[in-house]
Amino acid sequence: MFLWESIAFGPIHSRRLGRSLGINVSPTKDKICSFNCVYCECGWTVNTEIRPEYFPPAPLILEAIEAKLQDCKTKDIDIDSLTFSGNGEPTLHPEFGKIMDGLLVLRDQYYPNSLITCLSNSTQLYRQDVREVLMKIENPVMKLDASSEQVFQLIDRPTVPVALAEIIEWLTQFNGQLIIQTLLFKGKVDGVAFNNSSGIELQLLVDHIVKINPRHVMLYSLDRETPAKSLIKLPKEELEKVADVIRSKGIAVKVY
């Protein structure tokens, strides 16, 4: 498990986004998240308190981003995506909108052809201001790992009061102008076996995606060490089978 030690990092090669410059608006010494996912590369969410003072201030974040963009520009380094990721859920930052507005200006100044991506777990979409900020960018990439409430609570383990049905409803409010990312895997957690890629879970997943009607769906499986140990990566062939089911509903799918 690891934490990103800087605000702006990379660019790194991303399976989904190409040359991605990471933006971490969470603390560099701690993970702050509204999920405690069994597969998170940053490890378990130990501190479940979410306080504004935990986050670095917006001016500091924008200063670090601009310094990184200047450095990349000087070194003639290409950037495909400016990506909010890092040590937790980015939309929890109390100045998320201010940071995004500043990033839009910096992107247009230094890398006008780059896309802005936010990888989000969807828990803050009950807030209209968060939805409006995400609708300003090219790639709002929203998580949907589970299709039933039982599996949602088992693998995503929200640290805030939220139900899967609420998340589905919030996602529909994007009117299709979003991307869904779904991590497919199987295993056993707390003695409970699961597989979020088959049976009723697959049927429900397809139903949810049809209702949300995203621009496309990103399907992928485990790639790094996970805090829970009894998890199994799915081969690409199984991912493609799931993708074909979703594609049969007229929705584009990319498999990684």
Stockholm file with secondary structure:
# STOCKHOLM 1.0

chainA/1-256         MFLWESIAFGPIHSRRLGRSLGINVSPTKDKICSFNCVYCECGWTVNTEIRPEYFPPAPLILEAIEAKLQDCKTKDIDIDSLTFSGNGEPTLHPEFGKIMDGLLVLRDQYYPNSLITCLSNSTQLYRQDVREVLMKIENPVMKLDASSEQVFQLIDRPTVPVALAEIIEWLTQFNGQLIIQTLLFKGKVDGVAFNNSSGIELQLLVDHIVKINPRHVMLYSLDRETPAKSLIKLPKEELEKVADVIRSKGIAVKVY
#=GR chainA/1-256 SS CCCCCSSEEEEEEETTTEEEEEECCSCSSSCBCSCCCTTCTTCCCCCCCCCGGGSCCHHHHHHHHHHHHHHHHHTTCCCSEEEECSSBCGGGSTTHHHHHHHHHHHHHHHCTTCEEEEEECSTTTTSHHHHHHHTTSSEEEEECCCSSHHHHHHHTCCSSSCCHHHHHHHHHTTTTCSEEEEECEEEEETTEEEETTSHHHHHHHHHHHHHHCCSEEEEECCCSCCSSSSEEECCHHHHHHHHHHHHTTTCCEEEC
#=GC SS_cons         CCCCCSSEEEEEEETTTEEEEEECCSCSSSCBCSCCCTTCTTCCCCCCCCCGGGSCCHHHHHHHHHHHHHHHHHTTCCCSEEEECSSBCGGGSTTHHHHHHHHHHHHHHHCTTCEEEEEECSTTTTSHHHHHHHTTSSEEEEECCCSSHHHHHHHTCCSSSCCHHHHHHHHHTTTTCSEEEEECEEEEETTEEEETTSHHHHHHHHHHHHHHCCSEEEEECCCSCCSSSSEEECCHHHHHHHHHHHHTTTCCEEEC
//
